[in-house]
Amino acid sequence: MSENKKLSIHEDWVVVILGALTIFLSLSGVLLPVPVFGWKNAAELATLVCSVSNFQIIGLQFLFVITIAAFGAMLTGKSVKSAVLTFPVVYILTILALILAGNSQVKALNLEAVIFSLTIGLIIGNFFKLPEWFKTSLSTELFVKIGLVLLGTTVIFSEILNAGSKGLLQSLAVVLSVWYFAFWLCKKLKVDSELTMMISSAVSICGVSAAIATSGAIKGDSKKLSYVISMVLITAIPMMIFMPYIAQYFNFPQAVTGAWLGGSIDTTGAVVASGSLVGEEALKISTIVKFSQNVLLGIAAFVISIYWTYTEHPGGKDAASKPTLKVIWERFPKFVLGFVGASLLFSFFITPEVNKEVKGMLKNMQGLWFALAFTSIGLETNFKDLFGKNSKTPFYAFLIAQGFNIIITLIIAYFLFS
């Protein structure tokens, strides 16, 4: 016990350390080759994805991430042995998900790898009895937050500002209005506080990433996070498919359509796919708007953590005993500093040439950590918890809030971009 306590560092700080270490290594020239997962038919699956050279790259990537995971377990005071024994299983299942998502027909439907990661994890976790030590040694939060820190490397302020201020203005208006409406609605429907915060952020900001960041900010339950993520992914697919056709039917201008898609659809991949169906201008505007919302992610997590400290934790409900600055700092999600720091570094200090060299590895690592986290979420989640009768009210709240999001975003998009 004393040894664990001596070695233990708060997980959020560990995430900042591990994310910074990954970024430092890439900038120092340690650039791992990116595995190939794309394939159209069985022949390409065999010759490209399942080739010896590609498996060597996948193996090299495995050595890199298991080292990071083991280092993270050591710094947080967890069992390194359990982490090392568990990780290969999670990694293999995640690679299987990435291969399935790499199929050209799947890509055409824009079914992202995290959907397969979550589904595979849920199937294994619910149809096979996993040892309790296996479930408790899963490092879901660690994987998620490393991915979020690396996500900051893709949020380049100069690109967003150069593209115009309308995207930022729309993002701010949409996030504030939709977040408040979703929060108010969840409270009216008596949805529990943790789900209320996650749903509000997921609907209004940027879907999965926002739900994850909010869960980290409030130290949320991973099962509730899994439920919100499932709702985001389920609703993103029909929105991605039908919204471009609705815009075409009513003859919306491309700029308006792009702003509408970027502000309404919760996952970045689905936004890009929808924008592509409409045209180049719609694709450009939708991407700008979505990236603009990503910029607000760190700010939102910071504000939410302060709100949560004052209203949902001891001292917040007692008017005579408000939390001190020390308490607020202790509960502040430190991984947000990693996200913001990475964004500032790549926005103002890293040259475009260097960024071009390292972004392939960093984007691959970001996606891999997210996929590993989703596999872990699935493995530790029970179907009964995910789709039980108590889940109906939050789901209705999510759908209504999403409907409000679609309408208000269209109005704002017309006002700014028509």
BANU-836511 format. One record per residue (C-alpha): x, y, z; residue number from 1. Coordinates in nm, 3 decimals, decimal comma, padded with zeros to 5 digits. Each point is the difference from the previous one (the first is absolute). Example, Ala and Ser with C-alpha at 12.3 -4.5 7.8 and 13.67 -1.06 7.14 Angstrom:
<pts>
+---------+---------+---------+-----+
!      xx !      yy !      zz ! seq !
+---------+---------+---------+-----+
!  01,230 ! -00,450 !  00,780 !   1 !
!  00,137 !  00,344 ! -00,066 !   2 !
+---------+---------+---------+-----+
</pts>
This chain:
<pts>
+---------+---------+---------+-----+
!      xx !      yy !      zz ! seq !
+---------+---------+---------+-----+
!  00,000 !  00,000 !  00,000 !   1 !
!  00,274 !  00,242 !  00,094 !   2 !
!  00,183 ! -00,069 ! -00,326 !   3 !
! -00,311 !  00,065 ! -00,209 !   4 !
! -00,070 !  00,320 !  00,187 !   5 !
!  00,359 !  00,114 ! -00,047 !   6 !
! -00,011 ! -00,060 ! -00,374 !   7 !
! -00,352 !  00,130 ! -00,056 !   8 !
! -00,051 !  00,320 ! -00,203 !   9 !
! -00,343 !  00,139 ! -00,084 !  10 !
! -00,120 ! -00,161 ! -00,324 !  11 !
! -00,062 !  00,334 ! -00,171 !  12 !
!  00,361 !  00,105 !  00,052 !  13 !
!  00,118 ! -00,340 ! -00,121 !  14 !
! -00,203 !  00,051 ! -00,318 !  15 !
!  00,165 !  00,339 ! -00,058 !  16 !
!  00,342 ! -00,163 !  00,050 !  17 !
! -00,074 ! -00,288 ! -00,237 !  18 !
! -00,157 !  00,225 ! -00,265 !  19 !
!  00,293 !  00,241 !  00,021 !  20 !
!  00,244 ! -00,292 ! -00,021 !  21 !
! -00,168 ! -00,128 ! -00,318 !  22 !
!  00,009 !  00,347 ! -00,156 !  23 !
!  00,364 !  00,054 !  00,103 !  24 !
!  00,107 ! -00,333 ! -00,150 !  25 !
! -00,173 !  00,079 ! -00,329 !  26 !
!  00,160 !  00,346 ! -00,017 !  27 !
!  00,337 ! -00,161 !  00,080 !  28 !
! -00,029 ! -00,221 ! -00,305 !  29 !
! -00,144 ! -00,316 !  00,155 !  30 !
! -00,269 ! -00,045 ! -00,264 !  31 !
! -00,174 ! -00,336 ! -00,006 !  32 !
! -00,127 ! -00,112 ! -00,341 !  33 !
! -00,380 ! -00,003 ! -00,023 !  34 !
! -00,154 ! -00,346 ! -00,054 !  35 !
! -00,218 ! -00,065 ! -00,304 !  36 !
! -00,360 ! -00,091 !  00,082 !  37 !
! -00,176 !  00,094 ! -00,323 !  38 !
! -00,118 ! -00,282 ! -00,230 !  39 !
! -00,262 ! -00,056 ! -00,269 !  40 !
! -00,006 ! -00,377 ! -00,040 !  41 !
!  00,146 ! -00,322 !  00,134 !  42 !
!  00,307 !  00,030 ! -00,220 !  43 !
!  00,087 !  00,345 !  00,136 !  44 !
! -00,074 ! -00,118 !  00,353 !  45 !
!  00,256 ! -00,276 ! -00,044 !  46 !
!  00,268 !  00,192 ! -00,190 !  47 !
! -00,024 !  00,342 !  00,168 !  48 !
! -00,149 ! -00,029 !  00,348 !  49 !
!  00,112 ! -00,352 !  00,087 !  50 !
!  00,345 !  00,024 ! -00,159 !  51 !
!  00,311 ! -00,079 !  00,203 !  52 !
!  00,126 !  00,359 ! -00,033 !  53 !
! -00,329 !  00,147 !  00,125 !  54 !
! -00,011 ! -00,241 !  00,295 !  55 !
!  00,353 !  00,111 !  00,084 !  56 !
! -00,120 !  00,361 !  00,008 !  57 !
! -00,298 ! -00,101 !  00,216 !  58 !
!  00,241 ! -00,186 !  00,231 !  59 !
!  00,231 !  00,301 !  00,026 !  60 !
! -00,300 !  00,218 !  00,083 !  61 !
! -00,102 ! -00,253 !  00,265 !  62 !
!  00,339 !  00,022 !  00,170 !  63 !
! -00,027 !  00,379 !  00,005 !  64 !
! -00,350 !  00,021 !  00,148 !  65 !
!  00,042 ! -00,283 !  00,251 !  66 !
!  00,309 !  00,179 !  00,130 !  67 !
! -00,204 !  00,319 !  00,039 !  68 !
! -00,284 ! -00,194 !  00,168 !  69 !
!  00,239 ! -00,177 !  00,241 !  70 !
!  00,173 !  00,330 !  00,082 !  71 !
! -00,342 !  00,153 !  00,067 !  72 !
! -00,095 ! -00,287 !  00,232 !  73 !
!  00,328 !  00,042 !  00,191 !  74 !
! -00,043 !  00,376 !  00,041 !  75 !
! -00,360 ! -00,035 !  00,121 !  76 !
!  00,096 ! -00,266 !  00,253 !  77 !
! -00,190 ! -00,282 ! -00,175 !  78 !
!  00,126 ! -00,351 ! -00,064 !  79 !
!  00,236 !  00,008 ! -00,296 !  80 !
! -00,024 ! -00,380 ! -00,027 !  81 !
! -00,379 !  00,009 ! -00,035 !  82 !
!  00,020 !  00,284 ! -00,251 !  83 !
!  00,253 ! -00,190 ! -00,212 !  84 !
! -00,207 ! -00,321 !  00,012 !  85 !
! -00,324 !  00,179 ! -00,090 !  86 !
!  00,128 !  00,233 ! -00,270 !  87 !
!  00,081 ! -00,259 ! -00,273 !  88 !
! -00,361 ! -00,124 !  00,005 !  89 !
! -00,136 !  00,354 ! -00,031 !  90 !
!  00,251 !  00,078 ! -00,275 !  91 !
! -00,083 ! -00,309 ! -00,209 !  92 !
! -00,375 !  00,068 !  00,022 !  93 !
!  00,064 !  00,363 ! -00,095 !  94 !
!  00,209 ! -00,099 ! -00,302 !  95 !
! -00,286 ! -00,228 ! -00,109 !  96 !
! -00,235 !  00,299 !  00,026 !  97 !
!  00,236 !  00,216 ! -00,206 !  98 !
!  00,020 ! -00,267 ! -00,269 !  99 !
! -00,379 ! -00,030 ! -00,017 ! 100 !
! -00,032 !  00,379 ! -00,018 ! 101 !
!  00,260 !  00,009 ! -00,277 ! 102 !
! -00,224 ! -00,175 ! -00,251 ! 103 !
! -00,096 !  00,231 ! -00,287 ! 104 !
! -00,373 ! -00,075 !  00,031 ! 105 !
!  00,011 !  00,075 !  00,373 ! 106 !
!  00,186 !  00,323 ! -00,072 ! 107 !
! -00,267 !  00,095 ! -00,252 ! 108 !
! -00,253 ! -00,021 !  00,282 ! 109 !
!  00,243 !  00,199 !  00,218 ! 110 !
! -00,018 ! -00,253 !  00,280 ! 111 !
!  00,295 !  00,103 !  00,214 ! 112 !
!  00,239 ! -00,241 !  00,168 ! 113 !
! -00,121 !  00,097 !  00,347 ! 114 !
! -00,343 ! -00,147 ! -00,083 ! 115 !
!  00,162 ! -00,337 ! -00,068 ! 116 !
!  00,227 !  00,034 !  00,305 ! 117 !
! -00,297 !  00,062 !  00,228 ! 118 !
! -00,209 ! -00,276 ! -00,162 ! 119 !
!  00,274 ! -00,262 !  00,018 ! 120 !
!  00,070 !  00,093 !  00,362 ! 121 !
! -00,369 ! -00,025 !  00,089 ! 122 !
! -00,035 ! -00,342 ! -00,167 ! 123 !
!  00,308 ! -00,144 !  00,173 ! 124 !
! -00,086 !  00,159 !  00,334 ! 125 !
! -00,360 ! -00,120 !  00,003 ! 126 !
!  00,024 ! -00,346 ! -00,154 ! 127 !
!  00,320 ! -00,111 !  00,170 ! 128 !
!  00,065 !  00,009 !  00,372 ! 129 !
!  00,310 !  00,211 !  00,050 ! 130 !
!  00,204 ! -00,026 !  00,321 ! 131 !
! -00,061 !  00,287 !  00,240 ! 132 !
!  00,373 !  00,086 !  00,008 ! 133 !
! -00,013 !  00,040 ! -00,378 ! 134 !
! -00,285 !  00,252 !  00,015 ! 135 !
!  00,150 !  00,197 !  00,289 ! 136 !
!  00,336 !  00,026 ! -00,176 ! 137 !
! -00,148 !  00,161 ! -00,315 ! 138 !
!  00,136 !  00,353 ! -00,034 ! 139 !
! -00,294 !  00,155 ! -00,184 ! 140 !
!  00,033 !  00,352 !  00,138 ! 141 !
!  00,375 !  00,003 ! -00,061 ! 142 !
! -00,041 ! -00,100 ! -00,366 ! 143 !
! -00,282 !  00,249 ! -00,059 ! 144 !
!  00,187 !  00,294 !  00,146 ! 145 !
!  00,324 ! -00,074 ! -00,186 ! 146 !
! -00,208 !  00,011 ! -00,318 ! 147 !
! -00,149 !  00,334 !  00,106 ! 148 !
!  00,343 !  00,152 !  00,064 ! 149 !
!  00,115 ! -00,112 ! -00,346 ! 150 !
! -00,325 !  00,137 ! -00,147 ! 151 !
!  00,131 !  00,343 !  00,096 ! 152 !
!  00,274 ! -00,031 ! -00,264 ! 153 !
! -00,269 !  00,014 ! -00,272 ! 154 !
! -00,173 !  00,314 !  00,134 ! 155 !
!  00,197 !  00,270 ! -00,185 ! 156 !
! -00,127 !  00,347 !  00,090 ! 157 !
!  00,158 !  00,176 ! -00,297 ! 158 !
! -00,175 ! -00,225 ! -00,252 ! 159 !
! -00,336 !  00,064 !  00,161 ! 160 !
!  00,054 !  00,376 !  00,029 ! 161 !
!  00,129 !  00,026 ! -00,356 ! 162 !
! -00,310 ! -00,176 ! -00,124 ! 163 !
! -00,219 !  00,267 !  00,152 ! 164 !
! -00,162 !  00,104 !  00,326 ! 165 !
! -00,351 ! -00,111 ! -00,098 ! 166 !
!  00,074 ! -00,360 !  00,089 ! 167 !
!  00,119 !  00,097 !  00,348 ! 168 !
! -00,297 !  00,230 !  00,049 ! 169 !
! -00,245 ! -00,272 ! -00,103 ! 170 !
!  00,174 ! -00,256 !  00,221 ! 171 !
! -00,023 !  00,228 !  00,302 ! 172 !
! -00,369 !  00,077 ! -00,061 ! 173 !
! -00,090 ! -00,365 ! -00,060 ! 174 !
!  00,198 ! -00,137 !  00,293 ! 175 !
! -00,147 !  00,246 !  00,250 ! 176 !
! -00,362 ! -00,031 ! -00,116 ! 177 !
! -00,005 ! -00,377 ! -00,054 ! 178 !
!  00,195 ! -00,079 !  00,318 ! 179 !
! -00,236 !  00,204 !  00,215 ! 180 !
! -00,311 ! -00,148 ! -00,166 ! 181 !
!  00,129 ! -00,358 !  00,043 ! 182 !
!  00,094 !  00,071 !  00,362 ! 183 !
! -00,341 !  00,153 !  00,073 ! 184 !
! -00,182 ! -00,289 ! -00,171 ! 185 !
!  00,194 ! -00,268 !  00,186 ! 186 !
! -00,074 !  00,172 !  00,330 ! 187 !
! -00,371 !  00,016 ! -00,088 ! 188 !
! -00,001 ! -00,371 ! -00,084 ! 189 !
!  00,189 ! -00,077 !  00,323 ! 190 !
!  00,302 ! -00,153 ! -00,175 ! 191 !
!  00,282 ! -00,052 !  00,250 ! 192 !
!  00,265 !  00,270 !  00,024 ! 193 !
!  00,290 ! -00,188 ! -00,160 ! 194 !
! -00,203 ! -00,102 ! -00,306 ! 195 !
! -00,140 !  00,353 ! -00,022 ! 196 !
!  00,347 !  00,151 ! -00,030 ! 197 !
!  00,124 ! -00,259 ! -00,250 ! 198 !
! -00,312 !  00,020 ! -00,219 ! 199 !
!  00,004 !  00,381 ! -00,002 ! 200 !
!  00,364 !  00,011 ! -00,108 ! 201 !
! -00,027 ! -00,283 ! -00,253 ! 202 !
! -00,298 !  00,157 ! -00,178 ! 203 !
!  00,131 !  00,357 !  00,000 ! 204 !
!  00,377 ! -00,019 ! -00,048 ! 205 !
!  00,156 ! -00,291 ! -00,187 ! 206 !
! -00,164 ! -00,328 !  00,087 ! 207 !
!  00,226 ! -00,278 !  00,123 ! 208 !
!  00,301 !  00,221 !  00,086 ! 209 !
! -00,219 !  00,240 !  00,198 ! 210 !
! -00,168 ! -00,284 !  00,191 ! 211 !
!  00,342 ! -00,145 !  00,086 ! 212 !
!  00,141 !  00,339 !  00,105 ! 213 !
! -00,306 !  00,071 !  00,214 ! 214 !
!  00,019 ! -00,342 !  00,163 ! 215 !
!  00,361 !  00,075 !  00,087 ! 216 !
! -00,089 !  00,344 !  00,134 ! 217 !
! -00,266 ! -00,137 !  00,236 ! 218 !
!  00,171 ! -00,336 !  00,069 ! 219 !
! -00,301 ! -00,170 ! -00,158 ! 220 !
! -00,103 ! -00,364 ! -00,003 ! 221 !
!  00,144 ! -00,190 ! -00,300 ! 222 !
! -00,327 ! -00,190 ! -00,050 ! 223 !
! -00,191 !  00,325 ! -00,036 ! 224 !
!  00,266 !  00,126 ! -00,238 ! 225 !
! -00,041 ! -00,317 ! -00,208 ! 226 !
! -00,375 !  00,059 ! -00,015 ! 227 !
!  00,039 !  00,360 ! -00,120 ! 228 !
!  00,262 ! -00,102 ! -00,258 ! 229 !
! -00,238 ! -00,266 ! -00,130 ! 230 !
! -00,274 !  00,261 ! -00,043 ! 231 !
!  00,237 !  00,233 ! -00,185 ! 232 !
!  00,114 ! -00,270 ! -00,242 ! 233 !
! -00,352 ! -00,136 ! -00,059 ! 234 !
! -00,147 !  00,341 ! -00,087 ! 235 !
!  00,301 !  00,123 ! -00,202 ! 236 !
! -00,052 ! -00,259 ! -00,273 ! 237 !
! -00,358 !  00,094 ! -00,106 ! 238 !
!  00,083 !  00,370 !  00,033 ! 239 !
!  00,305 ! -00,046 ! -00,224 ! 240 !
! -00,211 ! -00,177 ! -00,263 ! 241 !
! -00,322 !  00,204 ! -00,003 ! 242 !
!  00,103 !  00,359 !  00,075 ! 243 !
!  00,182 !  00,057 ! -00,334 ! 244 !
! -00,310 ! -00,119 ! -00,187 ! 245 !
! -00,225 !  00,226 !  00,205 ! 246 !
!  00,228 !  00,294 ! -00,084 ! 247 !
! -00,011 ! -00,096 ! -00,368 ! 248 !
! -00,380 ! -00,035 !  00,001 ! 249 !
! -00,047 !  00,350 !  00,144 ! 250 !
!  00,280 !  00,140 ! -00,217 ! 251 !
!  00,208 !  00,136 !  00,287 ! 252 !
!  00,316 !  00,189 ! -00,109 ! 253 !
!  00,317 ! -00,209 !  00,038 ! 254 !
!  00,149 !  00,233 !  00,263 ! 255 !
! -00,316 ! -00,021 !  00,211 ! 256 !
! -00,014 ! -00,378 ! -00,041 ! 257 !
!  00,364 ! -00,037 !  00,102 ! 258 !
! -00,048 !  00,215 !  00,310 ! 259 !
! -00,315 ! -00,195 !  00,086 ! 260 !
!  00,170 ! -00,339 ! -00,035 ! 261 !
!  00,313 !  00,108 !  00,188 ! 262 !
! -00,200 !  00,139 !  00,290 ! 263 !
! -00,256 ! -00,280 !  00,027 ! 264 !
!  00,172 ! -00,332 ! -00,065 ! 265 !
!  00,198 ! -00,115 !  00,300 ! 266 !
!  00,292 ! -00,199 ! -00,145 ! 267 !
!  00,269 !  00,156 ! -00,219 ! 268 !
!  00,011 ! -00,294 ! -00,241 ! 269 !
! -00,374 !  00,018 ! -00,059 ! 270 !
!  00,026 !  00,376 ! -00,058 ! 271 !
!  00,265 ! -00,050 ! -00,268 ! 272 !
! -00,204 ! -00,274 ! -00,168 ! 273 !
! -00,317 !  00,213 ! -00,004 ! 274 !
!  00,182 !  00,307 ! -00,129 ! 275 !
!  00,153 ! -00,208 ! -00,279 ! 276 !
! -00,347 ! -00,104 ! -00,115 ! 277 !
! -00,095 !  00,366 ! -00,050 ! 278 !
!  00,308 !  00,158 ! -00,157 ! 279 !
!  00,343 !  00,155 !  00,057 ! 280 !
! -00,127 !  00,322 !  00,158 ! 281 !
! -00,230 ! -00,190 !  00,236 ! 282 !
!  00,285 ! -00,232 !  00,094 ! 283 !
!  00,233 !  00,292 !  00,076 ! 284 !
! -00,254 !  00,193 !  00,210 ! 285 !
! -00,119 ! -00,310 !  00,188 ! 286 !
!  00,358 ! -00,091 !  00,093 ! 287 !
!  00,077 !  00,354 !  00,117 ! 288 !
! -00,311 !  00,010 !  00,219 ! 289 !
!  00,077 ! -00,341 !  00,151 ! 290 !
!  00,361 !  00,096 !  00,073 ! 291 !
! -00,124 !  00,325 !  00,152 ! 292 !
! -00,215 ! -00,199 !  00,239 ! 293 !
!  00,302 ! -00,217 !  00,085 ! 294 !
!  00,182 !  00,319 !  00,107 ! 295 !
! -00,270 !  00,054 !  00,263 ! 296 !
!  00,054 ! -00,347 !  00,146 ! 297 !
!  00,272 !  00,098 !  00,247 ! 298 !
! -00,185 !  00,314 !  00,111 ! 299 !
! -00,321 ! -00,196 !  00,049 ! 300 !
!  00,173 ! -00,268 !  00,209 ! 301 !
!  00,154 !  00,270 !  00,221 ! 302 !
! -00,333 !  00,178 !  00,056 ! 303 !
! -00,183 ! -00,329 !  00,061 ! 304 !
!  00,255 ! -00,109 !  00,260 ! 305 !
! -00,048 !  00,323 !  00,194 ! 306 !
! -00,379 ! -00,024 ! -00,023 ! 307 !
!  00,011 ! -00,363 !  00,112 ! 308 !
!  00,220 !  00,085 !  00,297 ! 309 !
! -00,238 !  00,270 !  00,118 ! 310 !
! -00,330 ! -00,183 ! -00,051 ! 311 !
!  00,053 ! -00,375 !  00,023 ! 312 !
!  00,278 ! -00,051 !  00,254 ! 313 !
!  00,020 !  00,050 !  00,375 ! 314 !
!  00,014 !  00,368 !  00,081 ! 315 !
! -00,179 !  00,107 ! -00,319 ! 316 !
! -00,350 ! -00,048 !  00,137 ! 317 !
!  00,083 !  00,159 !  00,331 ! 318 !
! -00,013 !  00,377 ! -00,044 ! 319 !
!  00,219 !  00,050 !  00,305 ! 320 !
!  00,275 ! -00,225 ! -00,135 ! 321 !
!  00,094 !  00,075 ! -00,359 ! 322 !
!  00,295 ! -00,185 ! -00,156 ! 323 !
!  00,333 !  00,177 !  00,024 ! 324 !
!  00,228 !  00,067 ! -00,296 ! 325 !
!  00,211 ! -00,290 !  00,123 ! 326 !
! -00,297 ! -00,237 ! -00,020 ! 327 !
! -00,092 !  00,130 ! -00,346 ! 328 !
!  00,357 ! -00,057 ! -00,118 ! 329 !
!  00,010 ! -00,351 !  00,149 ! 330 !
! -00,318 ! -00,093 ! -00,187 ! 331 !
!  00,093 !  00,176 ! -00,322 ! 332 !
!  00,058 ! -00,256 ! -00,282 ! 333 !
!  00,373 !  00,042 ! -00,060 ! 334 !
! -00,013 ! -00,184 ! -00,333 ! 335 !
! -00,165 !  00,317 ! -00,138 ! 336 !
!  00,336 !  00,173 !  00,050 ! 337 !
!  00,156 ! -00,266 ! -00,220 ! 338 !
! -00,265 !  00,051 ! -00,269 ! 339 !
!  00,036 !  00,379 !  00,005 ! 340 !
!  00,381 ! -00,019 !  00,021 ! 341 !
!  00,018 ! -00,231 ! -00,301 ! 342 !
! -00,232 !  00,228 ! -00,195 ! 343 !
!  00,202 !  00,311 !  00,084 ! 344 !
!  00,327 ! -00,177 ! -00,082 ! 345 !
! -00,114 ! -00,110 ! -00,345 ! 346 !
! -00,186 !  00,325 ! -00,067 ! 347 !
!  00,280 !  00,247 !  00,074 ! 348 !
!  00,336 ! -00,175 !  00,044 ! 349 !
!  00,013 ! -00,296 ! -00,239 ! 350 !
!  00,064 !  00,085 ! -00,364 ! 351 !
! -00,239 ! -00,133 ! -00,267 ! 352 !
!  00,285 ! -00,209 ! -00,142 ! 353 !
!  00,068 ! -00,176 !  00,333 ! 354 !
! -00,373 ! -00,037 !  00,060 ! 355 !
! -00,034 ! -00,173 ! -00,336 ! 356 !
!  00,276 ! -00,245 !  00,095 ! 357 !
! -00,141 ! -00,101 !  00,339 ! 358 !
! -00,376 !  00,029 ! -00,044 ! 359 !
! -00,031 ! -00,344 ! -00,158 ! 360 !
!  00,138 ! -00,178 !  00,306 ! 361 !
! -00,175 !  00,225 !  00,252 ! 362 !
! -00,338 ! -00,033 ! -00,170 ! 363 !
!  00,048 ! -00,376 ! -00,018 ! 364 !
!  00,090 ! -00,011 !  00,371 ! 365 !
! -00,298 !  00,218 !  00,089 ! 366 !
! -00,239 ! -00,230 ! -00,187 ! 367 !
!  00,163 ! -00,311 !  00,145 ! 368 !
! -00,029 !  00,118 !  00,363 ! 369 !
! -00,366 !  00,088 ! -00,055 ! 370 !
! -00,065 ! -00,340 ! -00,158 ! 371 !
!  00,179 ! -00,176 !  00,288 ! 372 !
! -00,213 !  00,197 !  00,245 ! 373 !
! -00,323 ! -00,097 ! -00,178 ! 374 !
!  00,098 ! -00,365 !  00,001 ! 375 !
!  00,066 !  00,028 !  00,374 ! 376 !
! -00,333 !  00,175 !  00,058 ! 377 !
! -00,178 ! -00,284 ! -00,179 ! 378 !
!  00,184 ! -00,267 !  00,198 ! 379 !
! -00,099 !  00,151 !  00,334 ! 380 !
! -00,361 !  00,091 ! -00,092 ! 381 !
! -00,307 ! -00,219 !  00,047 ! 382 !
! -00,281 !  00,007 ! -00,257 ! 383 !
! -00,255 !  00,026 !  00,280 ! 384 !
!  00,166 !  00,317 !  00,125 ! 385 !
!  00,025 !  00,141 ! -00,351 ! 386 !
! -00,351 ! -00,070 ! -00,127 ! 387 !
! -00,206 ! -00,060 !  00,314 ! 388 !
! -00,339 !  00,158 !  00,058 ! 389 !
!  00,158 !  00,280 !  00,204 ! 390 !
!  00,183 !  00,108 ! -00,315 ! 391 !
! -00,314 !  00,108 ! -00,187 ! 392 !
! -00,039 !  00,346 !  00,154 ! 393 !
!  00,360 !  00,111 ! -00,069 ! 394 !
! -00,035 ! -00,130 ! -00,356 ! 395 !
! -00,319 !  00,201 ! -00,053 ! 396 !
!  00,174 !  00,305 !  00,144 ! 397 !
!  00,292 ! -00,052 ! -00,238 ! 398 !
! -00,231 ! -00,032 ! -00,304 ! 399 !
! -00,200 !  00,312 !  00,087 ! 400 !
!  00,318 !  00,199 !  00,065 ! 401 !
!  00,142 ! -00,121 ! -00,330 ! 402 !
! -00,317 !  00,111 ! -00,178 ! 403 !
!  00,033 !  00,345 !  00,157 ! 404 !
!  00,365 !  00,004 ! -00,105 ! 405 !
! -00,091 ! -00,071 ! -00,364 ! 406 !
! -00,260 !  00,279 ! -00,011 ! 407 !
!  00,190 !  00,273 !  00,186 ! 408 !
!  00,322 ! -00,073 ! -00,191 ! 409 !
! -00,180 !  00,033 ! -00,332 ! 410 !
! -00,145 !  00,337 !  00,106 ! 411 !
!  00,341 !  00,130 !  00,112 ! 412 !
!  00,167 ! -00,139 ! -00,315 ! 413 !
! -00,249 !  00,183 ! -00,222 ! 414 !
!  00,049 !  00,322 !  00,194 ! 415 !
!  00,380 ! -00,011 ! -00,030 ! 416 !
!  00,068 ! -00,173 ! -00,332 ! 417 !
! -00,288 !  00,078 ! -00,238 ! 418 !
+---------+---------+---------+-----+
</pts>
